[in-house]
Amino acid sequence: MTTATNGTKVIAGFHQTVLTTSDICRLLHVSTRTAGKLGDSGALPCWRLGMQRRWTRETVLAFAHQHGIPLPPEEVRRTQTQVLLCGLPAALWGAVAVPEGGTLGCVETLLELGLALQPAAGRVVVVLDADEFGHSVTAQACRLLRTRLPACGIVVLATLGEPLSWLDEGASVAIGQPVTAAVLVAEIAGLLEAEVRA
């Protein structure tokens, strides 16, 4: 486990929140018995700590989404933010903060990026380092993200090409390298704020 300078805990690229049976009952509007049956049957995968069951927030959100179960408004706000930094130097990780309950993922490869994307996440911002992956791979990643998550914000950091060319590839924002933490944080915050208003 790595702890970024701002206190965000990063585990294997991203962190998960663990939920208890009472959390499941509250979020899914089910009884304790039903929560146990869902977990034991594998319909809502869980693990046991002694006699108690535990679920990941991501699993529960995906389950709720798949079954059309409305989440309480405070939970929707709390879980709809995901920021993924892909290929960025560790020095920039600590500068980025997400709203309470959101997730910050720091991954090194585009494959890890695909695995870290949460299906139930609402507001998503992905930061790609084009100098790390090259122009064609980064452009392909932008197009793929636009296909899978049309509303996500994509920030491309690059010294390669003109900034406007990245906008043509699907990026929301293009920032010239070397980037400062303050500029990166401001761009991410701007994209998250724009998505809240939309």
LINTA-V805774 format. One record per helix or strand. SS is the DSSP state (2 for helix, 1 for strand). FROM is the first residue (numbers start at 1). LEN is the number of residues. Records with the same first field share a line. If there is no record, write none. Layout:
BEGIN
SS=FROM-LEN ; FROM-LEN
END
This chain:
BEGIN
1=2-2 ; 9-2 ; 18-2 ; 47-3 ; 52-5 ; 81-6 ; 103-5 ; 123-7 ; 153-6 ; 173-4
2=21-8 ; 32-10 ; 57-10 ; 73-7 ; 90-4 ; 110-7 ; 130-4 ; 135-14 ; 163-6 ; 181-17
END
